Amino acid sequence: MTARFYRLTELHAKLDEALRRETARRVPDVLTLTAIKRRKLWVKDTLTRLAYGPLRPAGAG
């Protein structure tokens, strides 16, 4: 596991916790939730590319 992969894994876990905290609030901020979800998805996509290489769209090649 590379250092970058490890850091991204830690960031993903921190974002997951932030998402849980924001969701648990009495009135969650929709913009904050959206920002956390987008960042978490970016991290997940980056981890996938690091693990498996770039993904090709269905039907390409």
PDB file of N, CA, C and O in Angstrom:
ATOM      1  N   MET A   1       0.854  -1.176   0.000  1.00  0.00           N
ATOM      2  CA  MET A   1       0.000   0.000   0.000  1.00  0.00           C
ATOM      3  C   MET A   1       0.899   1.238   0.000  1.00  0.00           C
ATOM      4  O   MET A   1       1.790   1.374   0.839  1.00  0.00           O
ATOM      5  N   THR A   2       0.652   2.119  -0.940  1.00  0.00           N
ATOM      6  CA  THR A   2       1.466   3.327  -1.018  1.00  0.00           C
ATOM      7  C   THR A   2       1.008   4.340   0.031  1.00  0.00           C
ATOM      8  O   THR A   2      -0.087   4.236   0.584  1.00  0.00           O
ATOM      9  N   ALA A   3       1.862   5.308   0.286  1.00  0.00           N
ATOM     10  CA  ALA A   3       1.536   6.349   1.265  1.00  0.00           C
ATOM     11  C   ALA A   3       0.318   7.147   0.808  1.00  0.00           C
ATOM     12  O   ALA A   3      -0.529   7.515   1.622  1.00  0.00           O
ATOM     13  N   ARG A   4       0.232   7.413  -0.489  1.00  0.00           N
ATOM     14  CA  ARG A   4      -0.906   8.178  -1.013  1.00  0.00           C
ATOM     15  C   ARG A   4      -2.210   7.402  -0.815  1.00  0.00           C
ATOM     16  O   ARG A   4      -3.222   7.969  -0.403  1.00  0.00           O
ATOM     17  N   PHE A   5      -2.175   6.115  -1.107  1.00  0.00           N
ATOM     18  CA  PHE A   5      -3.347   5.265  -0.946  1.00  0.00           C
ATOM     19  C   PHE A   5      -3.790   5.262   0.516  1.00  0.00           C
ATOM     20  O   PHE A   5      -4.980   5.364   0.813  1.00  0.00           O
ATOM     21  N   TYR A   6      -2.830   5.146   1.416  1.00  0.00           N
ATOM     22  CA  TYR A   6      -3.120   5.125   2.851  1.00  0.00           C
ATOM     23  C   TYR A   6      -3.743   6.455   3.296  1.00  0.00           C
ATOM     24  O   TYR A   6      -4.726   6.465   4.036  1.00  0.00           O
ATOM     25  N   ARG A   7      -3.169   7.570   2.845  1.00  0.00           N
ATOM     26  CA  ARG A   7      -3.705   8.884   3.210  1.00  0.00           C
ATOM     27  C   ARG A   7      -5.128   9.072   2.693  1.00  0.00           C
ATOM     28  O   ARG A   7      -5.985   9.616   3.389  1.00  0.00           O
ATOM     29  N   LEU A   8      -5.369   8.618   1.470  1.00  0.00           N
ATOM     30  CA  LEU A   8      -6.713   8.722   0.903  1.00  0.00           C
ATOM     31  C   LEU A   8      -7.700   7.843   1.662  1.00  0.00           C
ATOM     32  O   LEU A   8      -8.857   8.221   1.844  1.00  0.00           O
ATOM     33  N   THR A   9      -7.248   6.674   2.103  1.00  0.00           N
ATOM     34  CA  THR A   9      -8.107   5.792   2.896  1.00  0.00           C
ATOM     35  C   THR A   9      -8.472   6.460   4.215  1.00  0.00           C
ATOM     36  O   THR A   9      -9.620   6.391   4.653  1.00  0.00           O
ATOM     37  N   GLU A  10      -7.503   7.102   4.843  1.00  0.00           N
ATOM     38  CA  GLU A  10      -7.772   7.829   6.087  1.00  0.00           C
ATOM     39  C   GLU A  10      -8.737   8.996   5.843  1.00  0.00           C
ATOM     40  O   GLU A  10      -9.656   9.224   6.630  1.00  0.00           O
ATOM     41  N   LEU A  11      -8.524   9.719   4.765  1.00  0.00           N
ATOM     42  CA  LEU A  11      -9.399  10.846   4.428  1.00  0.00           C
ATOM     43  C   LEU A  11     -10.824  10.357   4.190  1.00  0.00           C
ATOM     44  O   LEU A  11     -11.781  10.999   4.622  1.00  0.00           O
ATOM     45  N   HIS A  12     -10.968   9.226   3.505  1.00  0.00           N
ATOM     46  CA  HIS A  12     -12.286   8.653   3.242  1.00  0.00           C
ATOM     47  C   HIS A  12     -12.999   8.345   4.562  1.00  0.00           C
ATOM     48  O   HIS A  12     -14.190   8.619   4.709  1.00  0.00           O
ATOM     49  N   ALA A  13     -12.269   7.778   5.509  1.00  0.00           N
ATOM     50  CA  ALA A  13     -12.854   7.461   6.817  1.00  0.00           C
ATOM     51  C   ALA A  13     -13.251   8.738   7.565  1.00  0.00           C
ATOM     52  O   ALA A  13     -14.300   8.779   8.209  1.00  0.00           O
ATOM     53  N   LYS A  14     -12.416   9.775   7.481  1.00  0.00           N
ATOM     54  CA  LYS A  14     -12.735  11.046   8.148  1.00  0.00           C
ATOM     55  C   LYS A  14     -13.965  11.698   7.520  1.00  0.00           C
ATOM     56  O   LYS A  14     -14.808  12.256   8.223  1.00  0.00           O
ATOM     57  N   LEU A  15     -14.060  11.623   6.202  1.00  0.00           N
ATOM     58  CA  LEU A  15     -15.226  12.183   5.522  1.00  0.00           C
ATOM     59  C   LEU A  15     -16.486  11.401   5.874  1.00  0.00           C
ATOM     60  O   LEU A  15     -17.565  11.978   6.007  1.00  0.00           O
ATOM     61  N   ASP A  16     -16.345  10.096   6.022  1.00  0.00           N
ATOM     62  CA  ASP A  16     -17.472   9.266   6.422  1.00  0.00           C
ATOM     63  C   ASP A  16     -17.967   9.677   7.811  1.00  0.00           C
ATOM     64  O   ASP A  16     -19.172   9.772   8.044  1.00  0.00           O
ATOM     65  N   GLU A  17     -17.044   9.916   8.714  1.00  0.00           N
ATOM     66  CA  GLU A  17     -17.398  10.352  10.061  1.00  0.00           C
ATOM     67  C   GLU A  17     -18.044  11.744  10.033  1.00  0.00           C
ATOM     68  O   GLU A  17     -19.019  11.988  10.743  1.00  0.00           O
ATOM     69  N   ALA A  18     -17.505  12.647   9.220  1.00  0.00           N
ATOM     70  CA  ALA A  18     -18.073  13.991   9.091  1.00  0.00           C
ATOM     71  C   ALA A  18     -19.498  13.916   8.542  1.00  0.00           C
ATOM     72  O   ALA A  18     -20.376  14.667   8.967  1.00  0.00           O
ATOM     73  N   LEU A  19     -19.718  13.011   7.602  1.00  0.00           N
ATOM     74  CA  LEU A  19     -21.041  12.816   7.026  1.00  0.00           C
ATOM     75  C   LEU A  19     -22.016  12.312   8.095  1.00  0.00           C
ATOM     76  O   LEU A  19     -23.153  12.777   8.172  1.00  0.00           O
ATOM     77  N   ARG A  20     -21.567  11.367   8.915  1.00  0.00           N
ATOM     78  CA  ARG A  20     -22.415  10.856  10.000  1.00  0.00           C
ATOM     79  C   ARG A  20     -22.755  11.960  11.004  1.00  0.00           C
ATOM     80  O   ARG A  20     -23.899  12.082  11.442  1.00  0.00           O
ATOM     81  N   ARG A  21     -21.738  12.767  11.366  1.00  0.00           N
ATOM     82  CA  ARG A  21     -21.962  13.853  12.323  1.00  0.00           C
ATOM     83  C   ARG A  21     -22.966  14.869  11.782  1.00  0.00           C
ATOM     84  O   ARG A  21     -23.882  15.289  12.489  1.00  0.00           O
ATOM     85  N   GLU A  22     -22.784  15.256  10.526  1.00  0.00           N
ATOM     86  CA  GLU A  22     -23.672  16.260   9.933  1.00  0.00           C
ATOM     87  C   GLU A  22     -25.094  15.712   9.810  1.00  0.00           C
ATOM     88  O   GLU A  22     -26.057  16.439  10.050  1.00  0.00           O
ATOM     89  N   THR A  23     -25.232  14.454   9.443  1.00  0.00           N
ATOM     90  CA  THR A  23     -26.541  13.833   9.311  1.00  0.00           C
ATOM     91  C   THR A  23     -27.243  13.738  10.662  1.00  0.00           C
ATOM     92  O   THR A  23     -28.468  13.834  10.735  1.00  0.00           O
ATOM     93  N   ALA A  24     -26.476  13.550  11.724  1.00  0.00           N
ATOM     94  CA  ALA A  24     -27.041  13.398  13.064  1.00  0.00           C
ATOM     95  C   ALA A  24     -27.498  14.727  13.663  1.00  0.00           C
ATOM     96  O   ALA A  24     -28.221  14.739  14.659  1.00  0.00           O
ATOM     97  N   ARG A  25     -27.086  15.837  13.071  1.00  0.00           N
ATOM     98  CA  ARG A  25     -27.512  17.142  13.583  1.00  0.00           C
ATOM     99  C   ARG A  25     -29.025  17.278  13.476  1.00  0.00           C
ATOM    100  O   ARG A  25     -29.666  16.639  12.642  1.00  0.00           O
ATOM    101  N   ARG A  26     -29.571  18.111  14.326  1.00  0.00           N
ATOM    102  CA  ARG A  26     -31.019  18.308  14.325  1.00  0.00           C
ATOM    103  C   ARG A  26     -31.504  18.820  12.967  1.00  0.00           C
ATOM    104  O   ARG A  26     -32.517  18.355  12.445  1.00  0.00           O
ATOM    105  N   VAL A  27     -30.774  19.779  12.405  1.00  0.00           N
ATOM    106  CA  VAL A  27     -31.090  20.297  11.069  1.00  0.00           C
ATOM    107  C   VAL A  27     -29.803  20.274  10.245  1.00  0.00           C
ATOM    108  O   VAL A  27     -29.044  21.243  10.247  1.00  0.00           O
ATOM    109  N   PRO A  28     -29.559  19.165   9.539  1.00  0.00           N
ATOM    110  CA  PRO A  28     -28.325  19.069   8.745  1.00  0.00           C
ATOM    111  C   PRO A  28     -28.288  20.115   7.636  1.00  0.00           C
ATOM    112  O   PRO A  28     -29.312  20.432   7.030  1.00  0.00           O
ATOM    113  N   ASP A  29     -27.111  20.638   7.383  1.00  0.00           N
ATOM    114  CA  ASP A  29     -26.925  21.622   6.316  1.00  0.00           C
ATOM    115  C   ASP A  29     -26.764  20.870   4.993  1.00  0.00           C
ATOM    116  O   ASP A  29     -25.812  20.112   4.806  1.00  0.00           O
ATOM    117  N   VAL A  30     -27.700  21.091   4.094  1.00  0.00           N
ATOM    118  CA  VAL A  30     -27.721  20.373   2.823  1.00  0.00           C
ATOM    119  C   VAL A  30     -26.473  20.667   1.998  1.00  0.00           C
ATOM    120  O   VAL A  30     -25.930  19.765   1.359  1.00  0.00           O
ATOM    121  N   LEU A  31     -26.014  21.910   2.002  1.00  0.00           N
ATOM    122  CA  LEU A  31     -24.816  22.257   1.223  1.00  0.00           C
ATOM    123  C   LEU A  31     -23.573  21.565   1.787  1.00  0.00           C
ATOM    124  O   LEU A  31     -22.719  21.103   1.030  1.00  0.00           O
ATOM    125  N   THR A  32     -23.477  21.497   3.101  1.00  0.00           N
ATOM    126  CA  THR A  32     -22.350  20.797   3.726  1.00  0.00           C
ATOM    127  C   THR A  32     -22.393  19.316   3.396  1.00  0.00           C
ATOM    128  O   THR A  32     -21.368  18.720   3.065  1.00  0.00           O
ATOM    129  N   LEU A  33     -23.584  18.717   3.485  1.00  0.00           N
ATOM    130  CA  LEU A  33     -23.725  17.293   3.150  1.00  0.00           C
ATOM    131  C   LEU A  33     -23.306  17.031   1.702  1.00  0.00           C
ATOM    132  O   LEU A  33     -22.604  16.062   1.415  1.00  0.00           O
ATOM    133  N   THR A  34     -23.744  17.900   0.806  1.00  0.00           N
ATOM    134  CA  THR A  34     -23.406  17.733  -0.613  1.00  0.00           C
ATOM    135  C   THR A  34     -21.899  17.841  -0.830  1.00  0.00           C
ATOM    136  O   THR A  34     -21.319  17.054  -1.578  1.00  0.00           O
ATOM    137  N   ALA A  35     -21.273  18.802  -0.186  1.00  0.00           N
ATOM    138  CA  ALA A  35     -19.824  18.985  -0.334  1.00  0.00           C
ATOM    139  C   ALA A  35     -19.060  17.775   0.197  1.00  0.00           C
ATOM    140  O   ALA A  35     -18.105  17.315  -0.430  1.00  0.00           O
ATOM    141  N   ILE A  36     -19.482  17.262   1.348  1.00  0.00           N
ATOM    142  CA  ILE A  36     -18.806  16.087   1.924  1.00  0.00           C
ATOM    143  C   ILE A  36     -18.990  14.879   1.014  1.00  0.00           C
ATOM    144  O   ILE A  36     -18.041  14.134   0.769  1.00  0.00           O
ATOM    145  N   LYS A  37     -20.204  14.684   0.514  1.00  0.00           N
ATOM    146  CA  LYS A  37     -20.476  13.534  -0.359  1.00  0.00           C
ATOM    147  C   LYS A  37     -19.660  13.606  -1.647  1.00  0.00           C
ATOM    148  O   LYS A  37     -19.133  12.595  -2.111  1.00  0.00           O
ATOM    149  N   ARG A  38     -19.560  14.800  -2.220  1.00  0.00           N
ATOM    150  CA  ARG A  38     -18.772  14.946  -3.455  1.00  0.00           C
ATOM    151  C   ARG A  38     -17.290  14.661  -3.209  1.00  0.00           C
ATOM    152  O   ARG A  38     -16.632  13.985  -4.000  1.00  0.00           O
ATOM    153  N   ARG A  39     -16.784  15.189  -2.099  1.00  0.00           N
ATOM    154  CA  ARG A  39     -15.368  14.960  -1.774  1.00  0.00           C
ATOM    155  C   ARG A  39     -15.119  13.482  -1.512  1.00  0.00           C
ATOM    156  O   ARG A  39     -14.109  12.934  -1.953  1.00  0.00           O
ATOM    157  N   LYS A  40     -16.033  12.838  -0.798  1.00  0.00           N
ATOM    158  CA  LYS A  40     -15.900  11.410  -0.493  1.00  0.00           C
ATOM    159  C   LYS A  40     -15.932  10.583  -1.782  1.00  0.00           C
ATOM    160  O   LYS A  40     -15.167   9.629  -1.925  1.00  0.00           O
ATOM    161  N   LEU A  41     -16.811  10.943  -2.715  1.00  0.00           N
ATOM    162  CA  LEU A  41     -16.877  10.234  -3.994  1.00  0.00           C
ATOM    163  C   LEU A  41     -15.591  10.421  -4.790  1.00  0.00           C
ATOM    164  O   LEU A  41     -15.101   9.479  -5.413  1.00  0.00           O
ATOM    165  N   TRP A  42     -15.041  11.640  -4.768  1.00  0.00           N
ATOM    166  CA  TRP A  42     -13.770  11.884  -5.464  1.00  0.00           C
ATOM    167  C   TRP A  42     -12.668  11.000  -4.876  1.00  0.00           C
ATOM    168  O   TRP A  42     -11.878  10.413  -5.615  1.00  0.00           O
ATOM    169  N   VAL A  43     -12.620  10.908  -3.542  1.00  0.00           N
ATOM    170  CA  VAL A  43     -11.607  10.079  -2.877  1.00  0.00           C
ATOM    171  C   VAL A  43     -11.806   8.621  -3.267  1.00  0.00           C
ATOM    172  O   VAL A  43     -10.838   7.923  -3.571  1.00  0.00           O
ATOM    173  N   LYS A  44     -13.055   8.153  -3.261  1.00  0.00           N
ATOM    174  CA  LYS A  44     -13.339   6.760  -3.615  1.00  0.00           C
ATOM    175  C   LYS A  44     -12.916   6.474  -5.058  1.00  0.00           C
ATOM    176  O   LYS A  44     -12.297   5.445  -5.329  1.00  0.00           O
ATOM    177  N   ASP A  45     -13.243   7.369  -5.974  1.00  0.00           N
ATOM    178  CA  ASP A  45     -12.847   7.201  -7.375  1.00  0.00           C
ATOM    179  C   ASP A  45     -11.326   7.172  -7.522  1.00  0.00           C
ATOM    180  O   ASP A  45     -10.790   6.374  -8.290  1.00  0.00           O
ATOM    181  N   THR A  46     -10.641   8.032  -6.796  1.00  0.00           N
ATOM    182  CA  THR A  46      -9.181   8.071  -6.846  1.00  0.00           C
ATOM    183  C   THR A  46      -8.591   6.771  -6.302  1.00  0.00           C
ATOM    184  O   THR A  46      -7.649   6.225  -6.877  1.00  0.00           O
ATOM    185  N   LEU A  47      -9.139   6.280  -5.203  1.00  0.00           N
ATOM    186  CA  LEU A  47      -8.673   5.007  -4.646  1.00  0.00           C
ATOM    187  C   LEU A  47      -8.883   3.859  -5.632  1.00  0.00           C
ATOM    188  O   LEU A  47      -8.028   2.985  -5.770  1.00  0.00           O
ATOM    189  N   THR A  48     -10.024   3.869  -6.311  1.00  0.00           N
ATOM    190  CA  THR A  48     -10.313   2.828  -7.304  1.00  0.00           C
ATOM    191  C   THR A  48      -9.315   2.891  -8.449  1.00  0.00           C
ATOM    192  O   THR A  48      -8.814   1.859  -8.895  1.00  0.00           O
ATOM    193  N   ARG A  49      -9.019   4.104  -8.930  1.00  0.00           N
ATOM    194  CA  ARG A  49      -8.040   4.238 -10.020  1.00  0.00           C
ATOM    195  C   ARG A  49      -6.657   3.788  -9.581  1.00  0.00           C
ATOM    196  O   ARG A  49      -5.931   3.170 -10.360  1.00  0.00           O
ATOM    197  N   LEU A  50      -6.284   4.090  -8.342  1.00  0.00           N
ATOM    198  CA  LEU A  50      -4.978   3.658  -7.839  1.00  0.00           C
ATOM    199  C   LEU A  50      -4.910   2.139  -7.714  1.00  0.00           C
ATOM    200  O   LEU A  50      -3.876   1.528  -7.985  1.00  0.00           O
ATOM    201  N   ALA A  51      -6.018   1.541  -7.303  1.00  0.00           N
ATOM    202  CA  ALA A  51      -6.034   0.104  -7.097  1.00  0.00           C
ATOM    203  C   ALA A  51      -6.137  -0.688  -8.402  1.00  0.00           C
ATOM    204  O   ALA A  51      -5.476  -1.714  -8.559  1.00  0.00           O
ATOM    205  N   TYR A  52      -6.961  -0.216  -9.333  1.00  0.00           N
ATOM    206  CA  TYR A  52      -7.251  -1.003 -10.529  1.00  0.00           C
ATOM    207  C   TYR A  52      -6.832  -0.350 -11.833  1.00  0.00           C
ATOM    208  O   TYR A  52      -6.977  -0.956 -12.895  1.00  0.00           O
ATOM    209  N   GLY A  53      -6.328   0.844 -11.782  1.00  0.00           N
ATOM    210  CA  GLY A  53      -5.984   1.560 -13.003  1.00  0.00           C
ATOM    211  C   GLY A  53      -7.208   2.278 -13.530  1.00  0.00           C
ATOM    212  O   GLY A  53      -8.301   2.120 -12.986  1.00  0.00           O
ATOM    213  N   PRO A  54      -7.042   3.070 -14.586  1.00  0.00           N
ATOM    214  CA  PRO A  54      -8.190   3.834 -15.126  1.00  0.00           C
ATOM    215  C   PRO A  54      -9.260   2.883 -15.633  1.00  0.00           C
ATOM    216  O   PRO A  54      -8.963   1.879 -16.281  1.00  0.00           O
ATOM    217  N   LEU A  55     -10.498   3.210 -15.332  1.00  0.00           N
ATOM    218  CA  LEU A  55     -11.621   2.396 -15.792  1.00  0.00           C
ATOM    219  C   LEU A  55     -12.100   2.901 -17.143  1.00  0.00           C
ATOM    220  O   LEU A  55     -12.116   4.104 -17.405  1.00  0.00           O
ATOM    221  N   ARG A  56     -12.491   1.959 -17.997  1.00  0.00           N
ATOM    222  CA  ARG A  56     -13.017   2.329 -19.308  1.00  0.00           C
ATOM    223  C   ARG A  56     -14.534   2.296 -19.254  1.00  0.00           C
ATOM    224  O   ARG A  56     -15.109   1.457 -18.561  1.00  0.00           O
ATOM    225  N   PRO A  57     -15.188   3.190 -19.971  1.00  0.00           N
ATOM    226  CA  PRO A  57     -16.651   3.147 -20.015  1.00  0.00           C
ATOM    227  C   PRO A  57     -17.132   1.857 -20.685  1.00  0.00           C
ATOM    228  O   PRO A  57     -16.419   1.274 -21.502  1.00  0.00           O
ATOM    229  N   ALA A  58     -18.314   1.427 -20.344  1.00  0.00           N
ATOM    230  CA  ALA A  58     -18.893   0.200 -20.929  1.00  0.00           C
ATOM    231  C   ALA A  58     -18.971   0.354 -22.443  1.00  0.00           C
ATOM    232  O   ALA A  58     -19.394   1.392 -22.952  1.00  0.00           O
ATOM    233  N   GLY A  59     -18.563  -0.676 -23.142  1.00  0.00           N
ATOM    234  CA  GLY A  59     -18.624  -0.658 -24.596  1.00  0.00           C
ATOM    235  C   GLY A  59     -17.413  -0.059 -25.277  1.00  0.00           C
ATOM    236  O   GLY A  59     -17.324  -0.092 -26.504  1.00  0.00           O
ATOM    237  N   ALA A  60     -16.464   0.497 -24.507  1.00  0.00           N
ATOM    238  CA  ALA A  60     -15.266   1.089 -25.093  1.00  0.00           C
ATOM    239  C   ALA A  60     -14.195   0.024 -25.250  1.00  0.00           C
ATOM    240  O   ALA A  60     -13.708  -0.525 -24.262  1.00  0.00           O
ATOM    241  N   GLY A  61     -13.844  -0.256 -26.440  1.00  0.00           N
ATOM    242  CA  GLY A  61     -12.739  -1.136 -26.731  1.00  0.00           C
ATOM    243  C   GLY A  61     -13.005  -2.540 -26.525  1.00  0.00           C
ATOM    244  O   GLY A  61     -12.127  -3.374 -26.745  1.00  0.00           O
TER     245      GLY A  61
END
